[in-house]
Structures are given as structure tokens and as C-alpha cells.
Amino acid sequence: MFIMSNSIPFCKEVDSAFFKIVDRLAPDVWSEADVDFSNVRLSAGNAADYGRDRASYKNGIVSFPTSNRHSCFVEKSGEYVPRVSVDDACGVLWHELGHHVIAESKNVPWSAIRAGQSTHSEPGWCWVVGTAWKHFHPNWEGSPEIMAQMYLESRKGVGVPSFAKVLSSFHGPGRPPEIKLCTMLSRSCDYCGKEFYPERKTAKFCSNKCRVAQHRAK
């Protein structure tokens, strides 16, 4: 990943979180899509063509405007800092990376489900959201395929599944709480040693099973 921001850097916390998402998490979340994330570029600045959105995606470049009321970043002391929070900026980045997945995916049904040139197509977003949900909620009994199909049917008025609102939160500028944990540094479970991304900063175990096992071992 290469960050270009008109010679003004993102603050260290943002730079670290963005690098982790693009280089490590996104390729893992959307591994089935066979997408190259190494060519993703992040740009920030006040250029007029950046528009009035919180961010935009085009040809592998995610652009963050810094001169409108929707901007995620403001310049402060020679660097770009989040207007609200790092989590907020990361949520916007996840959404824009979804466009990259839809635009660059090589494997079916990713490529086959793409509708025209728009990366805002409902089928495409169903796949982006469905696989992301499954990644962060591995115990969910359904599959991304089932989730995508049910969501499509709900859009046609054939019932509304309970998770429809959750799916819609992945559309920018929403910041789904399910991916908030990704801005935290990963750590190793105190019991099994497995690397995990904690939902709480004080978490020491990757699962309740490991927490109980460690307690019983004392």
C-alpha cells in the first residue's frame, strides 16, 4: 500500500490502522475474491476534484477530501488527523475497499455478479458484506451466499431478514460496529497463543473457551 497525501502525512495512529487494514485484514476478509490490494493507493488533500463526499474510489485510489464538512480528516500541525475518530475513518476506508473488491475481483461469483460498470450494485455489495460478516462472525450458521440471496429478496419486497439493517450499515458513510475492532492492535491469546483482534482493549483470550480453560488451569 502506498499513501500519498500531497506531501502531508496521516498521523501515526491513522497510518498504522490504514496499513493494517489494506495490507493484512482486507486480503484475509475477501480472500475468495482473489483481489490484489498491493496496488491500492490512499490520497488526501483539498483538491477541487475530490468532491463533497467523505471519500471516493477510482482505479485503485481511495481519495479523502479535507476541505468540506463531510471530510474525515483535517490538517493539524503538519499532518492529517481524524475529524472525529480513527474508527470513523477506518469505517469509511472499509467501504471504499469494498468498491475495490467489486471492481477487481477475479473469481466467480464475484465477477459474474457484477452489474455494469457501477461498483454500487446491490449484488456486488451483498457479496462484499456477506463475506465480511462471515469473517467477523465465524459462528454464524448461514453462508455468505444465503445472506446475499435473502438480502436481494428483501430488496424486492419478499420479506425482510433481521440482518437487513446490519447489511445496510456497510454502505458508506456507515461505520458498522462489527469492524470497529479492526483498528485495535492484534495480540496473542494468553492460553492458546492464537493471534486475534480483541473487541476490548483489556481482552486476553481469543474465546470464552480459552478463558475458562486458563481459569481452570490455575
C-alpha positions, 0 to 999 in steps of 0.5 A, a space after each residue: 500500500 502506498 499513501 500519498 497525501 500531497 506531501 502531508 502525512 496521516 498521523 501515526 495512529 491513522 497510518 498504522 490502522 490504514 496499513 493494517 487494514 489494506 495490507 493484512 485484514 482486507 486480503 484475509 476478509 475477501 480472500 475468495 475474491 482473489 483481489 490484489 490490494 498491493 496496488 491500492 493507493 490512499 490520497 488526501 488533500 483539498 483538491 477541487 476534484 475530490 468532491 463533497 463526499 467523505 471519500 471516493 474510489 477510482 482505479 485503485 485510489 481511495 481519495 479523502 477530501 479535507 476541505 468540506 464538512 463531510 471530510 474525515 480528516 483535517 490538517 493539524 500541525 503538519 499532518 492529517 488527523 481524524 475529524 472525529 475518530 480513527 474508527 470513523 475513518 477506518 469505517 469509511 476506508 472499509 467501504 471504499 475497499 469494498 468498491 475495490 473488491 467489486 471492481 477487481 475481483 477475479 473469481 466467480 461469483 464475484 465477477 459474474 455478479 457484477 452489474 455494469 460498470 457501477 461498483 454500487 450494485 446491490 449484488 456486488 455489495 451483498 457479496 462484499 458484506 456477506 463475506 465480511 460478516 462471515 469473517 467477523 462472525 465465524 459462528 454464524 450458521 448461514 453462508 455468505 451466499 444465503 445472506 446475499 440471496 435473502 438480502 436481494 429478496 428483501 430488496 424486492 419486497 419478499 420479506 425482510 431478514 433481521 440482518 437487513 439493517 446490519 447489511 445496510 450499515 456497510 454502505 458508506 458513510 456507515 461505520 458498522 460496529 462489527 469492524 470497529 475492532 479492526 483498528 485495535 492492535 492484534 495480540 496473542 491469546 494468553 492460553 492458546 497463543 492464537 493471534 486475534 483482534 480483541 473487541 476490548 482493549 483489556 481482552 486476553 483470550 481469543 474465546 470464552 473457551 480459552 478463558 475458562 480453560 486458563 481459569 481452570 488451569 490455575 
